[in-house]
Every structure is written in C-alpha cells, then in structure tokens.
Amino acid sequence: MEYAEPMSVTVVGSIAFDAVQTPHGGRERMLGGAAVHFSLAASFFDEVRVVGPVGDDFGEPEYAVLHGRDVNTDDIEHVAGGKTFFWKGVYHENMNSRDTLETDLNVFEHFDPKLSQASKDCDVLFLANIFPALQLNVRKQCEQARFVALDSMDLWVNIAREALVAAISAVDCVILNDSEVALFTGEREVVAGARKIMEHGPSAMVVKLGKYGAALVTADESFWIPAFPVDFVTDPTGAGDSFAGGFVGCIAAHGGEATLETLKLAMAYGTAVASYNVEEFGTERVARLTGPEIVERVHELRSITAFETPEVALKA
Ligand code: AMP
C-alpha cells in the first residue's frame, strides 16, 4: 500500500559521543547515541524528527551527518555550557557481548524532553532507551501517534521497574534483547518471555538476539529472522537502534498500521539496515547507505531463508 503523504516519525533518546574498542580496532570519539542511529536508519522511510540534548561540544560536523539524511534537528536541545552524553564500551572477542567502561550522562542528567508541536504531531513515535518516566511523559505528549515503540535496558529493569511497566503499558510494541527479557520476566524462552511482557498491554514485541537475529512475537504468532550474514563485523554499536529505525520506519511507511504482514516486512528492513551499520564504526556506513542497497539485502534475506515444503517420505 502506498501512502501519498510521507509519515512523520519522532524519536526521543540519547545523542552521544561514543568511544569504542573492538578486537579489530576502535574509535576514541565518534558520533553515536540511540536516537542518532535510529534517526539515520528511519530516514530512508519517513520524515524524522530527533529530540534530545547536546552540549557545546556538539557542532557542525555532527549536525551535518544528520542533515545529510534530511533528519530534522529543530528539537535537538543545545544546553549552553554543557557537555554531550559520552559512552565508552569494549567488545569481547565474539563481538556479541560488550562491557560498558564509562557512561557520562552530562547534559542527559537533567534532560526534560520538550517537544515542538510538529514533534508532538508525529504519526509514529519511538522512545529510545531513556529513563522510563521520561518515556511515558513523551508518550503522553504525542497523543495521536498511531504506532508507538519503546526500547529499554537492564539498568531500568533493575532500578525503575515500576516506571518501566507504566511506560510499557502505554505503547504498542516493545523492543528488547533476549537477556533484558529474561531479566524482566525470569523467562529464558523468547516467546514465553515476550508474552509475559505483552500482558502489560503491547500487542507486539521484538526480541533482539544479537548476531543470531531477532524474533517478532504477537498474541498468536511468532516470526524469526536471522541476522544478515555480513562478511566482516567491524563495530556492532548502534545495531539495535538501526534495527529499530528500519523496523519502525517501515511500519510508519505503511501508515503506522502494524498488521502481521507489515511487522514481518519491518523485521526484514530492520535487519537489513542493522547489517550495514555493523560493517563500519558508529554511523560511518549508514551515513552513506542508499535505498537500493537496503532493498538488495531484504531480497537476499528472503532468498536465504525461504524454502519449499514438499513432503519427505519418512521412515516409521
Ligand atoms: P546499541 O548498540 O544499539 O545498544 O546502542 C548503542 C548506543 O546507545 C550508543 O551509541 C550509546 O551512545 C547509546 N547508549 C549507551 N548507553 C546508554 C544509556 N545508558 N542511555 C542512553 N543511551 C545509551
């Protein structure tokens, strides 16, 4: 289905400088943050407005990356005299797990999201990983959004569970990784854990499985997709948020109507965008990605997972 008017997506979350070390190299300081990775990915599908705070150290080169993909930055809040959120992480040999070495909240510490009317009027809203009470506050400001998705992290499960439950209860879709689902629910199995979270209200859940792909769980179905098998993973930072950008972006491009078919297609688009993200450090690859490259991987994902099902004669 084609929609004449481009859908508008608002994302609220971290805008950051990241320091990353992997077994194959690193970067001391690069543009990052969940809202940045999400915005770049979603920008292939919709008009995107990014909401979050930055400090004096956030300048033209950083804005240029976002403007290069036509992301609307009017609601980036410049805190005079402040420093931008800083995160430092190191990846283990398997590149599927990492340790956080440093989190400097800086301007993020007193962040109180202020949305312009244009951001409030979004068709689709993504609440990237921030304090869940702020997520709920933003969700309430975007009353008419047709589809709202939320990401979170282990920290909030541990220290703000009640606020997280309240935020989850107010959205359509929750996106978490498998260890966060297990921590939240005590369930190790993906579908069982997802359904427990959905008892709080959301009609869909995406469980990210890192290099093993992702699962979509709805009330009656589950759908599984592998990660796209790239030749070389340089830096997984932001893969989850790029996935979310492709996933949510695709749903917005379908008018925010999260039918099962659209959700499955969104899984493929999220997977395709995330696969490019990990090929280079930070935003480097997605910043120069093209639409046809995304489509090519969506088709390849289909061909590496589809098979015919003629019956095989089995022995008794
Ligand atoms: P991902 O690899 O998709 O989990 O996202 C990594 C991004 O999240 C990095 O670019 C970080 O700047 C950002 N990030 C890391 N820790 C936090 C945090 N506590 N709150 C918000 N954003 C964070």
Residues whose N, C-alpha, C, O or C-beta is under 5 A from the ligand:
A	BS01	AMP	S14 A16 D18 G32 G33 A34 W87 N129 P236 T237 G238 A239 G240 D241
